[in-house]
Amino acid sequence: MTQILPSRTRPARTYAAVALFLAVYAGVLVFVFAPKDMIAVQSPTALVASD
């Protein structure tokens, strides 16, 4: 008599966790490899000095 093993379904939580990981990973890569001019942040002292 053959037994049929039930297929294991992945919960939506697993897919959400993978999607979140990929989004954060892509965001970090964009931040690391972006040109310096694209992400230009002035320090608060530079903002005060420019007034």
Secondary structure, 3 states (H helix, E strand, C coil): CCCCCCCCCCCHHHHHHHHHHHHHHHHHHHHHHCCCCCCCCCCHHHHHHCC
